[in-house]
Amino acid sequence: MSRPTKLKILLTDDESSIRKALREILEYENYEVFEAGSGMECLELIGRQNVDLMFLDIKMQGMDGMEVLEKLREQGFDFPVIMLSGHGNIDAAVQATRLGAFDFLQKPPDLNRLLISVRNALEKQSLILENKKMRRRISRVTEIIGETDLIKNIRKTIRKVAPTDARVLITGENGTGKELVARWLHEYSRRNNGPFVEVNCAAIPADLLESELFGHEKGAFTGAAGRRIGKFEQADGGTLFLDEIGDMSPASQAKVLRALQENTITRVGGSESIKVDVRVLSATNKDLKEEIAEHRFREDLFHRLSVIPIHVPPLRERRDDIELLARFFLEELAGADTIEMLAMSKLETDQFDGMPADYEDFQEFKEASENLFIKYHLHKNDWNISQTADKIGIQRSHLYNKMKKYQIER
């Protein structure tokens, strides 16, 4: 029977006596312990050694603990860090927590307090890793379907760029799948345990967009009855997707540019600068270079957003993918019943006007498929609205809206 693998703990402190005391405690508790006497030595060690948890002294010669913690987060290391300090400094504790530290202990640490902190940190990390695995197994993010070179290159770019924090500008016509590209950039990133927050800049009135993005304080304007947390803050630790960025007003563009430059935001009606850790992805169906020439879009914001450009081609430029898309989409919508129904032509009154290849626009094809799907299940359930809505997993009011949209009547 093999022995369980020991959990690895790294002690980073420039005082050898502290390291020695902590090592004795932790090894007695059956942890494998490594030591680093400086920030630089710590960063070099974790580059070649897996670590489950780290103790990190705040005050060290050369690179201090805060600098080390910041570099750990920049490089994507997500193991829990327990900070150590010779002085109970509230400001330091708050700063360390904002940088992602799990706990803050005063030296010399109380034995029970130290072991409880270690246990809690490792248990939390175990839950996070298990949750991450589960999310991978049950992820509902639709695959990017296609085997043409255009789509293969997009998938290749996503996998290469996603693990970085580089900003990506996704361009393409309506219905080409720009949001899907953004979601996969988030899924493959080191931020995938954090939130994915989407803002459609074209759907929000210009005078409300600033509040939507940055939030507002109570009384900031008429109707601001309480504090509102904006999308930048909601996306902290994750990804903010600015869709239809080309429709943003010049005033909002200036404020977004400042947020990207400084990594801070200020709520409308507030004065506090709030630090945010957000990766920004954006998308547009407009030619932003043309918008810049017409003085409708800021060139400096364009260069901030378009560090990595990804263009999503329309379906008419990748016709060889149509059959794959049609089969995948129909299977997702209705499973084998609809595939069989189409093949056998059992429901003649509900067939497409043409074959999938006749649809040049993917959005048009999706709507035709949805129309067919709803009609089929209404027939199958003898036009019982409640039963049909329950069977296909949507609310009854939503089904009514779909029937109205497609003018579906018995």
N, C-alpha and C positions, 0 to 999 in steps of 0.2 A: 504494500500500500504506500503510495507516494505521499511525502509530507506536503502540507499546504504551503504555498509560497508566502514568504514573509513580506509584509508591507514595508516599503522603503521610505525613510524619513531623512531629510537633509537638514543639518544644523548649520546656519550661516550666521556667524558672530565672530568679531575680531578679538574676543576675550576667550582664551583657551580654557580658563577655569569654568566658564559658563558652559562651553561645549562639552567639557568632561562630565560635569554634573548632569546635564541633560542626557548625554549618551548612556550613563549608568542607569538612569531611570527608564529610559526607553528600551534599552537592550534587555533589562530585567522583565519588561512587558512583552518581550519577544518580537520587537521591531528590528529591522535591519537599518543601521544608522550610518550616514555619511556626513563628513564635515567639510566646511569651507570657511576659511579665515578672512575672506574679503568678498565684496560684491563681484569683482571680476572673476575670482576663482569659482564662485557659485554659478555664474552664467556659463563658464567653460565646462563645469561638471555636468550641469543638466543638459548640455548639448550632446553628451555621450552616455548619460545614465538616466533611466526612467526613475521618476520620483512620484510617490503617492501623496506626500505632504511635506511642507517645509516650515521650519522656524526661521525667522528673519529678524535680525537686530536692526532697529531704526538708525542708531548712531554708530557709524563705522568709519574708519579711516578711508579716504578716497571716495569711492562710490557708496553713498549711504543706502539704507534700506528702502526708502521711498523711490529712489532712482532704480534700484534693482526690481522692485515691484512693478514699476511702470514698464520697464523693459520686458519683464516676463509676460505682461499682458499684450504688449505690442507684438511679441513673437508668438503669441497664440497659446502659451502654456496655461492650462486651466486647473492645475491641482490646487488644493486649498493651502493658503499661507497664513500662519499665525505669527503676528508681529510681537517683538519683544522690545521693551524699553526700560531704561533705568529710572525713568521719571514718569509719573502718571500725567501725561499731557493729553488733555481732551481734544485739542485741535489736531494733534498728530493722529489720535485714534480716529477722528472723523475723516481726515484726509486718507488714512490707510484703508478705511472701509469703502470710501468712494473709489479707490483704486482697485478694490476687489478683495481686500484681505478678509479672511474668515473671522478672525478674533484678534484681540489686542491684550497681551499679558504684561504685567509689571515684573521686573526682575528684582530679587529672585522669585520665580513663580511658585505659588502654592502648589504642592504636589497633586492634591485632589483636583484642584481647578485645572491644572495642566492636563491631566489624563482625561478629564471629562471633555475638555476642548478638543483634544486629539480624537477621542472616540466620536464626538458629534461631527467633527469635520470629515472624518473618513466615512461615516454613515451617510452624511449628506452627499458626498462625492459618489458613493456607491449608488445612491438613488438617482443622481443625475445621469450617470453612465447607463443605468438600466433603462431610464426613461428615454435616453437618446437612442438606445438599441430598439426599444419598442416603437418609437416614432418612425424609425427607419422601416420597421416591418409593416406598419399600418399607414404609412404616408399616403395621403390622397392627392399629392401633387401629380398631375397627369404627365406622363412621359412626353418628351419631344419626339414626335413620330416622324420618321422619314429616313430614307437611305440615299438620297441624292447627296452629291458632294457639298452643296450649299448647307444642308442641315448637319451633315457630319462635321463640317468646319465650325458651325455654331456650337455643337456639343463639345468639341475639342477645346474651343476658346473658353467655354463656361468652366470646364474642369481645370483649366490652367489658371484662370483669373479668379475663380471663386474663393480659394483659400487666402487670397490677399485682401487688403482693405481698399484696393483701387476702385475709384468711382467709375461706373460704366454708364454710357449713354446708349440706349437701345432705340433704334430707328426702324420705321416700317409703316406700311399702310394700316388702316384700321382692320382688325380681324386677323392679323398675321401671327399673333401669339407673343407680343412683346411682354405682356405680364407673365406669361409662362417662363420666358427666359429669365426674368427678374426673380421669380420664385425659385428656379433651379440654382441661380447664383447664390441665393440665400441658403438653400438646402445643402449645397456642397461647401459652404463656408464654415469657418470656425465659430460663427455667430448663430448657427442653426438651432441652438437651444434658446436663443433670445427671440424677441418678437419680430414678425414681418409686418410692417405697418404701411398701408397704401393710402395715397392721397391722389384723387383725380383733380388736378388743378383746373380743368375745364368745367367741372361740375359745381364748383364752389364760387359764389359771387366774389368779385375782386375785393370788396370791402370786408369780407368775412374770412378771406384766405389767411391773412396774417394771424388772426386769432386761432384758426384751425391748425396752423403749423406751429406757432410758438406759445399758444395758450394765452390766457388773460387773467388779471386779478379782479377781484370783486370791485364793482363800480367803475371799471375801466371805460365803459361806454354804456349808453342806454340799453338796458336789458341784461347787462352783466351782473346777474344776481349773486354769483359766487365765483370762486376761483375755478378756472378750467385748465387742465393739463393738455398741452398741445401735442401734435404728432411727433415732433422731435424728441420730447421727453418720453412719450410712450414707447418710442423705438430705441431708447437707451439700451445699449448692450446688444442691439440687433441691427435690423436693416430697415431703412426708410425708402420707400419706392414712390418717387414723384412722377406720376403718370401725366401725360399731356403737358409737359413742362413748357412747351412752346406757347401755351395759352396763358401763362402767368403774367400778371401786370408788371410794369417797370418798377413800381414801388416794392412789390413783393420780391422781385428778382434781386433788388439791392439788399434786402434783409436776408435772403437765403445765401447770397454771396458772402455776407459778413459772417453768418453762422458757419459756413464751410471754412472760411479763413481762420476763425478763432476757436472753433469747436465749442462755442458757447451761444446761448440764446437768452433773450430777455422777454418775459411775458408782456403782452400789451398792458399798459398801465402800471407796470412794475419797474423796479430799478435794479434788482438783483441779477447779476450775471450767473447763469446756470450752466455748468459744464456738462456737455452731453457726449457720449461715446456712441456715435451712429455712423454706419456705412450708408452712403446715399447712392441709390441707383435711380436713373431717370429714363423716361421714354417720351417719344414724340412722333407724330405722323407728319410733322412739318419739316421743311428744309431750313434748319436753323442758320445756316450760312446766308441763305437768302433773307431770313428774318433779321439777321445782323446788318446786312447791307441796307435794309429798309428801316433800320433803327428801331426795330420792335423787340429785339433781344440783345442782351448785353454780351459783348464778345468775351469779357473777362469771366463771366459766369459760364459761358459755353466751354471755355478751356478748363475750368474747374470741374465741370460735370463730365466732359468727354475725354477723360484720361485713357479709357479703353472704349472704342466704339464697336458696337455689334449691330449689324443690319439684318433684319429678318425679312426674307423675300416673300412676295405674295405667292399664292398657290399656282398661279399661271406660269411662274418661272420655274416650277418644280413639279410638273405634271406627273412625273413618274412616281411621286409620293401619294397621289390621289387615292389609289386603290388601298394602300396601307392605312391612310387616314380614315377612309370610309368604313373599312372593316373594324378598325379600332373604335371609332366613335359609335358605331351602331352596337357593338358588343358592350360598350360602357353604358349606353343608354338603355338597352333593353335585353341584352343577353341573347341567348340562342333563339328565343321565341321570334324576335323581330328578324333575325337573319334568316330563319326558316320561312317566315312569312313572306319576306321579299323573294326568296328563292322559288317558293311554290306559288307565289302570286295568289294567295288565298283571299286576301282582302283587296279586291280589285279597285274598289272605290277610293282606297287610301294609298295607292301607289304614288311614287314620285312622278312628276311630269317628265323627268328624264333620268338617265343613269347618272351616278355620282360624277363621272368625268365631264358631264355637261355643265357642272357648276364651276365657274372660274373663281368665285369668291368663297372662301371657306366659311365665313359667317353665314352666307346665304344657304350653303349646304347644311350647316348645323341646324339652322332654323327649320329647314325642310324636314330634316330627320326628327327634330323635336315635335313638329306638327304631326308627323306620321306616328310617332311613338305614343303621343297623347290620344290620338284617334283610335289606335289599336286597342289601348287599354280601356278606353271608354266603351268600345264595342264589347270587349272581353268581360267587362263588369256590368253589362246591360245598362250603361249610362248612369250608373249610381255614382254621383260625384264624390260623396264622402268615402265610399269604398275604394274608388279609383285613386283618390288622393292618398289614402292610407297604403294602398298596394305599391304605389310608385314612390312613396316616401317624401311627399311635399304637403304643405298646408292646403286646406280646401280653398282658401281665398287666393292662394297662389295659382291653383289649378284654374279657378274661374278667370283670373287675369290672363293666363295662357290661352284659354279658350276664346276669350275676347280678342286677344292679339291676333290669333290665327283664324278668327271668325268660324270657330268650330260649333256646329249646331247639329242636333239629332236629325 
